[in-house]
Amino acid sequence: MSLYAVDDTTFRGMIRQQGVTLVEFGAVWCPPCKVLLPILGDLASEYGERLSVLKVDCDDSPTLASEFGIMSMPTVIVFHNGVPVEKLVGLRPKSVYAALLAKYTS
């Protein structure tokens, strides 16, 4: 499994209605976002089919960024069964994301 880039038109269809979806809101020019993407890629590989990882470019999808209250990048929102349940603002260590995912994938 890998990271899927989504936008205003494809976002809703990619959020899992059963299971866990992790969505990264960032931008190509954002240095912390560039550091975060390989971490999320590792998590996507480790969790396999239990996790979908999406990335939203806030510059390309300002409507989505506004809808989810993105004020700073990167922001990661975890969706469980289609509902947003957790929000992390800023770059965190991989262990923080893994601990968060463990709450919803076990």
N, C-alpha and C positions, 0 to 999 in steps of 0.2 A: 504494500500500500504506500502511496506517496501523498504529497500535498497537491491539492487541486485549487487552482485559481478560479475564483467565482466573482460575479459582479451583480449588479442590481437585478438582472434578468434571470440568472442561473442560481442565485443564492438559495431561495426557498426550496427548490427541487433537490438540492444537495444535502439539506439538513435531515439527518436520520430521524424518522418518527419512532423507531425502536432502536435503542442503543445510544452511543455517545458520539457527538460531533464536537471537535475542538476547532474554533475559528480564530485565526490571527488577523487582526486589523492593523495594517501597517502601510508603508510606502517604499518604493524602490530606493529613494534617497535617504532613508532613515538608517543610520548605522546600527542601533540596537536591534532593529528588525532583521538586518542582515546576519547578526549573530544568532538571533532566535531561530531562524528558519532551519538550520541544520539540526538544532536540538529537537524541533518539532518533527523533522524528518526521521530522526532516530526513534522518537516515540511512536510514530506511525508504523515503523518497521517492527518495533518490539510488540506493539499491541495488535498488529495485523488486522484481521477482520472485525475485531471488537471496537475499532476506532476509525472514524473518518476525520481527516485534517484538511481544513479549507483555509485559504488565505484571501483576504479582501484588500485590494489597493484602495485606500481611502481617497486618493486623488481621482481615481477612475469611478469610484462609487460613493460620492458624497451623501447620497440619500440614505444608504445603508449605515454609513458612519454616523449620520445624524440620528437615525432611528434608534441605534444602540448606544447613543450618548458617548461616542468616542471623542475624548478631549485630548488624549495623549497617545503616542505610539511607542512601542507596540502595546496593544491591548488584546488579551486573549479571553474569549468567552467560551465556556463549556456549556453545550446543550445536552440534556439528557431526555430522551424520548421526545425530541422536538421543542423542548422548553429550555430557555436560558436559565442556568442554575448557579453559575459561578463566573466571576469577572476578575481578572488580574491585570493591573495596569503597570506597565514597565517591564523591563527584562528581569527575569528571575532565573535561579539555577534550575537545571534539569530536574533535580530532586523535588522541587516545589510542584512542577507540572505533573510529575509522576505520582506524587502523593495525592494530588487533586483527582487525577484520573482513576486512581485505585479506589476512591470512594464510590465511583459510578460504574466501574467495569467488573467488580468482584461479585 
